Each structure stands twice: as structure tokens, then as C-alpha cells.
């Protein structure tokens, strides 16, 4: 590669140094900072403990809603949802009257860091646990022989050179495709990342996991400890290869249940039906996705579309009076405070408290699959996430200025700093 092709790369009004060594961002889905603190205190994460001491250890803020898709795409674009357009896993399209998944590339309004680096001549690799993110993260990438690699653990055996830059990633890695609801789905990501780093030496690599374990198990639980001990081993292998690494998360995770272990929920569609008439308003839960076994579509962020002529100020006042809510905003306020795209949120935005979730109507949530007390995310109380770099970057800020979507800026910056 000539010197010209190693010039800084500008995308979405941010400029990134061309990395001198592989620049890796790792998104630990649902990684409440306490998971790391507990596991390190038990001696289960010696590599991360060392990296925190010899590198840079900070806390950052995620974007709101603190859900998977908005934050992964913020990390992938280096910008908040008002720029890239992905403000949930799920949205309501008023023009069609339909509620749809927001995982189609047509919803993405900004180029990714990955596509910009590939156009600049960089080798790019992306491994995601669930396939729902793969198309969005891989938008505009060129695959084929010598092209970008982008595949999911979930459908690793279906990967092709033309569509994913690699044929049958499951066979290539020598691991069977894991169950979707398992820690192994994330372990597959880490194992693939290590092999890609050793064999392909990508200039930019993104590894992003699933929060199945975090939804089910609290910090300090055996299963959670085992997950982070497993991650630490792979982190040590990545670090040993000389890569510049940023470890962050898309969101935290909090208990959302009462003293009896039952889900703590306020059903806002039922309230709206009482206040405005049945079905007059429409409450949307952007956490909704095909993988609801571990959260029952219950999170701490919701948006509501009100009928024409409704007194929005009155509805906002009623919602604010509910003890379950910690923030209720108009659309305009939410655009300003949370940097959300105005045309993809409702008239009202709601955020519930640390131990509370928002539902639509009680009869619409099937909670039978929840085998453990509910743990979930989406609100302000799950906004704090780890941000750890395996290089010394003394000028790096902390929350709230530092955002999880600064991951690749600092990974590429760190890739020019001596280990």
C-alpha cells in the first residue's frame, strides 16, 4: 500500500487516522460496568486488569435509546442516530401504518466507517453475533476475493465469498454454528476475530456480541463470571498480536423486576386507551426484535404516536406524573436531548426508571419464556458503559463527553501509539 492510501479517512464529518497496526473495536453487548469490576476482583480477567492498568480506562455514554441497533450503528458510523437514522430495533412507519424491523439497509442514512476505510484501501473485517446487524454493518462493503469480510455467528455456515467475503465461516473456524440463545454465539465472534487477525491482518475490525448472558445473569453470577473469563482469554490473544483495541458496550443492563421476581412493567398502551380511547394512540417499543426470549420486548424506552387533535401537553403532564417514569419528552425535546431523527420517533418519548420497563398492553406481552427475573435496558440508567483502550491515550475524556461511538476514533488513534 502506498503512502497516499494511508492518509487519514474522513467520514460523517470525522477524520480517522489510517491505522499503523490493526485497529479493533469490541462491543460487549449489555456490558454493565459492574460485570467487569466483579470479574476482575475475582481474578477472572487478568488480561483486562493488566490492560486497564497499562492502557486507558474510562467510562463512556451510549446513545439513547440504549438498545443494540442504535448503538452498534453509532459505533459503526461514529455519529448519533440523528445522523445515521437507526433509532431502534423496531419502528412505526406512519406513511404505511406498519410496524417494521429497522434492520434493512434502506433505513441507514450515513456511510459506515468500514465502507469509508475500504474505499481508502484498508482491509476490513466485521463479525457480529446475530444476523440482524450484519446487513447494516456491512452496508456498501465490497466482498469477493480480497474484499471485506462481514458475517454473523448465527448464520456462519451460510456465509459465501460473494455476500460475506468468506465461504462457510463455520467450517473455516472449525466450530459448529452455536444456538442463538447461548454464550457460545458470542464466543464464536471472539474466536473468529482472533483467527481473522492472525490470518488476514485487517486494518479495521469490529467484533460485536449478544447480550443473552447479561439479560439472564447478574454481575457475579457463575454464568456471567464464566462469560467474562472466556472473553478475557480471547482479549489476551488479540492483544498479544499487537492490535490496538477498544473495549466498549452498546448499553448497560439493570434488574427490572419486583421483590417477587416478577417483571416490573407499566403498560402505557393501556393507559393511552383509557385516556384517549381504545387504539387512538399507538405505543411503540423500539427494543422489539425477533429475539425476545430473554427480554419479552420489555425495555425502558418507548415512543407514542398520538391521534390528531390530542392535547399533547396534557398527555406529557400525565406521563410525567407517573412514578415509573424518569423522563417524558416531546418529539422536539427528544430530538434535541437524545439526537434522534424526528421522523422516526413519535409525538412523545418516555424513559422509565432503573428497575422499571415500559410495555404496550398487558395482553400483548408473552412473558412465559422469561425463566429468570427480568433484566433489561433502553433508558438513561443503562447509558454508562466501559471504554478501555490497550494503549495510553492521556488526553481522552470520560463520560459524558466520551461516547461509545468514539470507539474507532480512539482505536485508530491508538493504532499509531506504541504499545
C-alpha positions as a Python dict, from the first residue, in 0.01 Angstrom:
ca = {
    (1, 'X'): (0, 0, 0),
    (2, 'X'): (146, 338, -97),
    (3, 'X'): (180, 631, 141),
    (4, 'X'): (-108, 820, -23),
    (5, 'X'): (-353, 540, 57),
    (6, 'X'): (-254, 564, 423),
    (7, 'X'): (-384, 917, 452),
    (8, 'X'): (-645, 991, 719),
    (9, 'X'): (-1000, 888, 633),
    (10, 'X'): (-1288, 1133, 672),
    (11, 'X'): (-1645, 1005, 707),
    (12, 'X'): (-1953, 1173, 854),
    (13, 'X'): (-1750, 1487, 929),
    (14, 'X'): (-1499, 1300, 1144),
    (15, 'X'): (-1139, 1224, 1047),
    (16, 'X'): (-974, 898, 1147),
    (17, 'X'): (-600, 823, 1127),
    (18, 'X'): (-515, 534, 897),
    (19, 'X'): (-406, 267, 1149),
    (20, 'X'): (-43, 157, 1154),
    (21, 'X'): (-143, -170, 1322),
    (22, 'X'): (-486, -340, 1320),
    (23, 'X'): (-747, -122, 1493),
    (24, 'X'): (-1015, -328, 1668),
    (25, 'X'): (-1332, -217, 1841),
    (26, 'X'): (-1511, -474, 2055),
    (27, 'X'): (-1873, -414, 2155),
    (28, 'X'): (-1966, -628, 2455),
    (29, 'X'): (-2344, -625, 2426),
    (30, 'X'): (-2513, -536, 2754),
    (31, 'X'): (-2187, -495, 2945),
    (32, 'X'): (-2287, -310, 3259),
    (33, 'X'): (-1952, -190, 3401),
    (34, 'X'): (-2014, -388, 3720),
    (35, 'X'): (-1966, -715, 3529),
    (36, 'X'): (-1603, -623, 3466),
    (37, 'X'): (-1543, -492, 3817),
    (38, 'X'): (-1672, -811, 3978),
    (39, 'X'): (-1491, -1046, 3741),
    (40, 'X'): (-1162, -856, 3781),
    (41, 'X'): (-1199, -854, 4160),
    (42, 'X'): (-1227, -1235, 4148),
    (43, 'X'): (-911, -1264, 3939),
    (44, 'X'): (-1107, -1390, 3638),
    (45, 'X'): (-990, -1123, 3391),
    (46, 'X'): (-614, -1088, 3427),
    (47, 'X'): (-570, -957, 3073),
    (48, 'X'): (-830, -683, 3108),
    (49, 'X'): (-694, -594, 3454),
    (50, 'X'): (-348, -551, 3303),
    (51, 'X'): (-481, -351, 3009),
    (52, 'X'): (-672, -119, 3241),
    (53, 'X'): (-355, -54, 3438),
    (54, 'X'): (-118, -10, 3143),
    (55, 'X'): (-360, 144, 2892),
    (56, 'X'): (-651, 386, 2926),
    (57, 'X'): (-955, 312, 3143),
    (58, 'X'): (-1265, 528, 3111),
    (59, 'X'): (-1644, 523, 3124),
    (60, 'X'): (-1849, 648, 2829),
    (61, 'X'): (-2211, 716, 2748),
    (62, 'X'): (-2411, 520, 2494),
    (63, 'X'): (-2675, 677, 2275),
    (64, 'X'): (-3037, 679, 2384),
    (65, 'X'): (-3231, 461, 2341),
    (66, 'X'): (-2971, 233, 2493),
    (67, 'X'): (-3059, -53, 2259),
    (68, 'X'): (-2849, -272, 2030),
    (69, 'X'): (-2915, -137, 1682),
    (70, 'X'): (-2887, 238, 1753),
    (71, 'X'): (-2562, 195, 1941),
    (72, 'X'): (-2399, -51, 1704),
    (73, 'X'): (-2473, 179, 1412),
    (74, 'X'): (-2345, 477, 1609),
    (75, 'X'): (-2020, 288, 1669),
    (76, 'X'): (-2013, 192, 1301),
    (77, 'X'): (-2065, 549, 1178),
    (78, 'X'): (-1903, 746, 1461),
    (79, 'X'): (-2217, 956, 1493),
    (80, 'X'): (-2551, 964, 1685),
    (81, 'X'): (-2884, 840, 1543),
    (82, 'X'): (-2986, 1183, 1411),
    (83, 'X'): (-2710, 1133, 1153),
    (84, 'X'): (-2736, 762, 1069),
    (85, 'X'): (-3111, 724, 1117),
    (86, 'X'): (-3120, 399, 1317),
    (87, 'X'): (-3303, 488, 1638),
    (88, 'X'): (-3430, 148, 1749),
    (89, 'X'): (-3454, -218, 1661),
    (90, 'X'): (-3811, -155, 1553),
    (91, 'X'): (-4014, 142, 1429),
    (92, 'X'): (-4355, 258, 1313),
    (93, 'X'): (-4382, 397, 963),
    (94, 'X'): (-4677, 641, 967),
    (95, 'X'): (-4681, 656, 588),
    (96, 'X'): (-4755, 283, 564),
    (97, 'X'): (-4921, 230, 902),
    (98, 'X'): (-4689, -66, 962),
    (99, 'X'): (-4451, -155, 1244),
    (100, 'X'): (-4130, -296, 1098),
    (101, 'X'): (-3782, -409, 1194),
    (102, 'X'): (-3519, -138, 1141),
    (103, 'X'): (-3255, -378, 1015),
    (104, 'X'): (-3288, -308, 642),
    (105, 'X'): (-3012, -106, 478),
    (106, 'X'): (-3278, 130, 338),
    (107, 'X'): (-3310, 282, 688),
    (108, 'X'): (-2940, 373, 709),
    (109, 'X'): (-2877, 739, 626),
    (110, 'X'): (-2499, 764, 660),
    (111, 'X'): (-2198, 568, 533),
    (112, 'X'): (-2013, 349, 780),
    (113, 'X'): (-1653, 387, 891),
    (114, 'X'): (-1597, 43, 741),
    (115, 'X'): (-1705, 136, 389),
    (116, 'X'): (-1502, 458, 403),
    (117, 'X'): (-1188, 272, 510),
    (118, 'X'): (-1236, 6, 245),
    (119, 'X'): (-1264, 275, -23),
    (120, 'X'): (-937, 416, 114),
    (121, 'X'): (-767, 82, 58),
    (122, 'X'): (-800, -73, 404),
    (123, 'X'): (-871, -436, 480),
    (124, 'X'): (-1194, -458, 679),
    (125, 'X'): (-1346, -739, 887),
    (126, 'X'): (-1672, -747, 1086),
    (127, 'X'): (-1810, -1033, 1292),
    (128, 'X'): (-2146, -997, 1465),
    (129, 'X'): (-2327, -1248, 1683),
    (130, 'X'): (-2681, -1204, 1550),
    (131, 'X'): (-2751, -1174, 1182),
    (132, 'X'): (-2994, -883, 1235),
    (133, 'X'): (-2698, -640, 1237),
    (134, 'X'): (-2492, -788, 956),
    (135, 'X'): (-2655, -611, 660),
    (136, 'X'): (-2647, -271, 830),
    (137, 'X'): (-2286, -303, 942),
    (138, 'X'): (-2184, -431, 601),
    (139, 'X'): (-2363, -161, 400),
    (140, 'X'): (-2174, -65, 80),
    (141, 'X'): (-1887, -304, 151),
    (142, 'X'): (-1735, -488, -143),
    (143, 'X'): (-1685, -858, -77),
    (144, 'X'): (-1544, -1129, -301),
    (145, 'X'): (-1181, -1240, -320),
    (146, 'X'): (-967, -997, -120),
    (147, 'X'): (-1269, -790, -23),
    (148, 'X'): (-1424, -708, 312),
    (149, 'X'): (-1532, -986, 546),
    (150, 'X'): (-1867, -948, 722),
    (151, 'X'): (-2061, -1239, 870),
    (152, 'X'): (-2261, -1342, 1176),
    (153, 'X'): (-2214, -1630, 1416),
    (154, 'X'): (-2582, -1706, 1378),
    (155, 'X'): (-2552, -1783, 1007),
    (156, 'X'): (-2181, -1855, 979),
    (157, 'X'): (-2240, -2177, 786),
    (158, 'X'): (-2435, -1983, 522),
    (159, 'X'): (-2157, -1731, 454),
    (160, 'X'): (-2042, -1702, 93),
    (161, 'X'): (-1746, -1531, -67),
    (162, 'X'): (-1976, -1309, -274),
    (163, 'X'): (-2203, -1199, 13),
    (164, 'X'): (-1973, -1217, 316),
    (165, 'X'): (-1616, -1226, 185),
    (166, 'X'): (-1568, -1579, 316),
    (167, 'X'): (-1714, -1920, 237),
    (168, 'X'): (-1875, -2116, 521),
    (169, 'X'): (-1721, -1936, 817),
    (170, 'X'): (-1829, -2219, 1045),
    (171, 'X'): (-1613, -2471, 858),
    (172, 'X'): (-1330, -2217, 827),
    (173, 'X'): (-1327, -2168, 1204),
    (174, 'X'): (-1381, -2536, 1277),
    (175, 'X'): (-1675, -2464, 1506),
    (176, 'X'): (-2042, -2555, 1467),
    (177, 'X'): (-2297, -2274, 1448),
    (178, 'X'): (-2400, -2204, 1809),
    (179, 'X'): (-2750, -2174, 1945),
    (180, 'X'): (-2880, -1816, 1923),
    (181, 'X'): (-2961, -1813, 2294),
    (182, 'X'): (-2617, -1904, 2424),
    (183, 'X'): (-2284, -1765, 2539),
    (184, 'X'): (-2125, -1965, 2257),
    (185, 'X'): (-2277, -1728, 2000),
    (186, 'X'): (-2053, -1453, 2136),
    (187, 'X'): (-1755, -1684, 2184),
    (188, 'X'): (-1776, -1764, 1814),
    (189, 'X'): (-1728, -1391, 1745),
    (190, 'X'): (-1413, -1373, 1957),
    (191, 'X'): (-1264, -1693, 1816),
    (192, 'X'): (-1330, -1570, 1462),
    (193, 'X'): (-1173, -1234, 1547),
    (194, 'X'): (-852, -1399, 1668),
    (195, 'X'): (-825, -1616, 1356),
    (196, 'X'): (-900, -1324, 1124),
    (197, 'X'): (-635, -1115, 1295),
    (198, 'X'): (-375, -1389, 1260),
    (199, 'X'): (-461, -1491, 904),
    (200, 'X'): (-592, -1177, 734),
    (201, 'X'): (-444, -894, 945),
    (202, 'X'): (-733, -649, 882),
    (203, 'X'): (-660, -279, 921),
    (204, 'X'): (-1000, -223, 1083),
    (205, 'X'): (-1203, -492, 1261),
    (206, 'X'): (-1530, -480, 1453),
    (207, 'X'): (-1642, -759, 1687),
    (208, 'X'): (-1990, -728, 1837),
    (209, 'X'): (-2166, -980, 2060),
    (210, 'X'): (-2509, -1067, 2201),
    (211, 'X'): (-2641, -985, 2549),
    (212, 'X'): (-2813, -1316, 2617),
    (213, 'X'): (-2597, -1381, 2924),
    (214, 'X'): (-2639, -1027, 3056),
    (215, 'X'): (-3017, -1044, 3027),
    (216, 'X'): (-3023, -1366, 3227),
    (217, 'X'): (-2745, -1328, 3482),
    (218, 'X'): (-2639, -1052, 3718),
    (219, 'X'): (-2277, -946, 3782),
    (220, 'X'): (-2115, -1209, 4000),
    (221, 'X'): (-2339, -1496, 3890),
    (222, 'X'): (-2139, -1802, 3789),
    (223, 'X'): (-2258, -1789, 3428),
    (224, 'X'): (-2171, -1420, 3397),
    (225, 'X'): (-1828, -1475, 3551),
    (226, 'X'): (-1764, -1763, 3312),
    (227, 'X'): (-1857, -1543, 3015),
    (228, 'X'): (-1616, -1267, 3109),
    (229, 'X'): (-1337, -1512, 3192),
    (230, 'X'): (-1386, -1660, 2844),
    (231, 'X'): (-1376, -1315, 2683),
    (232, 'X'): (-1060, -1228, 2874),
    (233, 'X'): (-872, -1521, 2722),
    (234, 'X'): (-956, -1406, 2368),
    (235, 'X'): (-877, -1045, 2459),
    (236, 'X'): (-532, -1159, 2568),
    (237, 'X'): (-480, -1333, 2234),
    (238, 'X'): (-587, -1024, 2037),
    (239, 'X'): (-365, -801, 2248),
    (240, 'X'): (-67, -1034, 2201),
    (241, 'X'): (-96, -990, 1824),
    (242, 'X'): (-12, -620, 1859),
    (243, 'X'): (-351, -479, 1768),
    (244, 'X'): (-485, -151, 1907),
    (245, 'X'): (-805, -242, 2089),
    (246, 'X'): (-1100, -51, 2230),
    (247, 'X'): (-1342, -245, 2451),
    (248, 'X'): (-1681, -81, 2498),
    (249, 'X'): (-2052, -171, 2502),
    (250, 'X'): (-2376, -73, 2333),
    (251, 'X'): (-2557, -36, 2664),
    (252, 'X'): (-2561, -147, 3026),
    (253, 'X'): (-2813, -377, 3193),
    (254, 'X'): (-3026, -341, 3506),
    (255, 'X'): (-3267, -561, 3702),
    (256, 'X'): (-3625, -482, 3601),
    (257, 'X'): (-3830, -688, 3842),
    (258, 'X'): (-4008, -662, 4173),
    (259, 'X'): (-3927, -830, 4505),
    (260, 'X'): (-4108, -1145, 4394),
    (261, 'X'): (-3902, -1170, 4077),
    (262, 'X'): (-4193, -1069, 3853),
    (263, 'X'): (-4128, -822, 3566),
    (264, 'X'): (-4175, -459, 3667),
    (265, 'X'): (-4382, -308, 3387),
    (266, 'X'): (-4600, -7, 3325),
    (267, 'X'): (-4836, -78, 3035),
    (268, 'X'): (-4864, 257, 2860),
    (269, 'X'): (-5089, 148, 2572),
    (270, 'X'): (-5349, 51, 2829),
    (271, 'X'): (-5317, 396, 2987),
    (272, 'X'): (-5343, 569, 2649),
    (273, 'X'): (-5655, 365, 2570),
    (274, 'X'): (-5812, 489, 2894),
    (275, 'X'): (-5714, 850, 2830),
    (276, 'X'): (-5778, 880, 2455),
    (277, 'X'): (-5996, 586, 2358),
    (278, 'X'): (-5901, 234, 2258),
    (279, 'X'): (-5644, 226, 1979),
    (280, 'X'): (-5643, 604, 1930),
    (281, 'X'): (-5277, 632, 2024),
    (282, 'X'): (-5002, 388, 1924),
    (283, 'X'): (-4722, 299, 2164),
    (284, 'X'): (-4404, 165, 2002),
    (285, 'X'): (-4134, -32, 2185),
    (286, 'X'): (-3810, 5, 1986),
    (287, 'X'): (-3648, -285, 2178),
    (288, 'X'): (-3870, -527, 1988),
    (289, 'X'): (-3682, -771, 1766),
    (290, 'X'): (-3707, -1139, 1667),
    (291, 'X'): (-3509, -1243, 1975),
    (292, 'X'): (-3748, -1166, 2262),
    (293, 'X'): (-3699, -1479, 2475),
    (294, 'X'): (-3461, -1300, 2711),
    (295, 'X'): (-3646, -969, 2748),
    (296, 'X'): (-4008, -1018, 2641),
    (297, 'X'): (-3991, -694, 2435),
    (298, 'X'): (-3970, -500, 2761),
    (299, 'X'): (-3721, -215, 2789),
    (300, 'X'): (-3700, 130, 2945),
    (301, 'X'): (-3764, 343, 2635),
    (302, 'X'): (-4083, 389, 2436),
    (303, 'X'): (-4240, 634, 2198),
    (304, 'X'): (-4608, 713, 2134),
    (305, 'X'): (-4794, 847, 1833),
    (306, 'X'): (-5099, 1048, 1937),
    (307, 'X'): (-5419, 1094, 1737),
    (308, 'X'): (-5477, 1418, 1553),
    (309, 'X'): (-5616, 1682, 1784),
    (310, 'X'): (-5491, 1519, 2104),
    (311, 'X'): (-5367, 1752, 2377),
    (312, 'X'): (-5002, 1651, 2378),
    (313, 'X'): (-4913, 1878, 2669),
    (314, 'X'): (-5179, 1709, 2881),
    (315, 'X'): (-5055, 1361, 2788),
    (316, 'X'): (-4696, 1458, 2865),
    (317, 'X'): (-4803, 1600, 3202),
    (318, 'X'): (-4994, 1281, 3290),
    (319, 'X'): (-4698, 1064, 3195),
    (320, 'X'): (-4455, 1281, 3389),
    (321, 'X'): (-4670, 1237, 3698),
    (322, 'X'): (-4619, 860, 3689),
    (323, 'X'): (-4352, 748, 3939),
    (324, 'X'): (-4236, 480, 3697),
    (325, 'X'): (-4107, 746, 3453),
    (326, 'X'): (-3783, 940, 3491),
    (327, 'X'): (-3809, 1136, 3165),
    (328, 'X'): (-4100, 1225, 2936),
    (329, 'X'): (-4023, 1445, 2637),
    (330, 'X'): (-4196, 1584, 2334),
    (331, 'X'): (-4063, 1483, 1995),
    (332, 'X'): (-3880, 1813, 1964),
    (333, 'X'): (-3723, 1779, 2308),
    (334, 'X'): (-3613, 1421, 2235),
    (335, 'X'): (-3451, 1525, 1908),
    (336, 'X'): (-3255, 1793, 2093),
    (337, 'X'): (-3160, 1594, 2404),
    (338, 'X'): (-3102, 1247, 2255),
    (339, 'X'): (-3001, 1342, 1898),
    (340, 'X'): (-3276, 1131, 1739),
    (341, 'X'): (-3423, 1156, 1386),
    (342, 'X'): (-3751, 1347, 1422),
    (343, 'X'): (-3936, 1147, 1155),
    (344, 'X'): (-3871, 812, 1324),
    (345, 'X'): (-3999, 881, 1674),
    (346, 'X'): (-4349, 954, 1794),
    (347, 'X'): (-4508, 1264, 1940),
    (348, 'X'): (-4394, 1165, 2289),
    (349, 'X'): (-4082, 983, 2413),
    (350, 'X'): (-4078, 803, 2750),
    (351, 'X'): (-3793, 671, 2964),
    (352, 'X'): (-3865, 459, 3270),
    (353, 'X'): (-3655, 420, 3584),
    (354, 'X'): (-3370, 189, 3671),
    (355, 'X'): (-3588, -101, 3781),
    (356, 'X'): (-3890, -44, 3558),
    (357, 'X'): (-3983, -126, 3198),
    (358, 'X'): (-4245, 6, 2959),
    (359, 'X'): (-4493, -224, 2788),
    (360, 'X'): (-4778, -171, 2544),
    (361, 'X'): (-5084, -365, 2665),
    (362, 'X'): (-5061, -641, 2923),
    (363, 'X'): (-5219, -900, 2692),
    (364, 'X'): (-4965, -831, 2414),
    (365, 'X'): (-4657, -942, 2607),
    (366, 'X'): (-4584, -1313, 2629),
    (367, 'X'): (-4363, -1339, 2936),
    (368, 'X'): (-4381, -1717, 2966),
    (369, 'X'): (-4033, -1754, 2816),
    (370, 'X'): (-3873, -1545, 3090),
    (371, 'X'): (-3720, -1813, 3311),
    (372, 'X'): (-3522, -1572, 3532),
    (373, 'X'): (-3614, -1235, 3684),
    (374, 'X'): (-3618, -974, 3408),
    (375, 'X'): (-3304, -777, 3329),
    (376, 'X'): (-3322, -519, 3052),
    (377, 'X'): (-3211, -180, 2920),
    (378, 'X'): (-3305, 111, 2696),
    (379, 'X'): (-3308, 405, 2933),
    (380, 'X'): (-3078, 657, 3092),
    (381, 'X'): (-2978, 422, 3374),
    (382, 'X'): (-2819, 185, 3120),
    (383, 'X'): (-2628, 459, 2938),
    (384, 'X'): (-2297, 419, 3124),
    (385, 'X'): (-2063, 173, 2955),
    (386, 'X'): (-1694, 77, 2981),
    (387, 'X'): (-1442, 228, 2740),
    (388, 'X'): (-1100, 67, 2772),
    (389, 'X'): (-803, 108, 2535),
    (390, 'X'): (-490, -110, 2537),
    (391, 'X'): (-270, 195, 2474),
    (392, 'X'): (-203, 509, 2677),
    (393, 'X'): (-416, 798, 2550),
    (394, 'X'): (-384, 1058, 2825),
    (395, 'X'): (-593, 1328, 2656),
    (396, 'X'): (-901, 1106, 2622),
    (397, 'X'): (-1207, 1241, 2811),
    (398, 'X'): (-1458, 1043, 3012),
    (399, 'X'): (-1839, 1046, 3023),
    (400, 'X'): (-2050, 1233, 2929),
    (401, 'X'): (-1818, 1381, 2665),
    (402, 'X'): (-1677, 1038, 2577),
    (403, 'X'): (-1928, 833, 2380),
    (404, 'X'): (-1920, 467, 2289),
    (405, 'X'): (-1934, 574, 1924),
    (406, 'X'): (-1590, 728, 1964),
    (407, 'X'): (-1455, 370, 1962),
    (408, 'X'): (-1300, 371, 1616),
    (409, 'X'): (-1161, 722, 1651),
    (410, 'X'): (-963, 611, 1954),
    (411, 'X'): (-886, 266, 1813),
    (412, 'X'): (-734, 419, 1500),
    (413, 'X'): (-561, 685, 1708),
    (414, 'X'): (-421, 418, 1941),
    (415, 'X'): (-303, 224, 1637),
    (416, 'X'): (-40, 496, 1590),
    (417, 'X'): (77, 482, 1954),
    (418, 'X'): (349, 246, 2073),
    (419, 'X'): (223, -45, 2279),
}
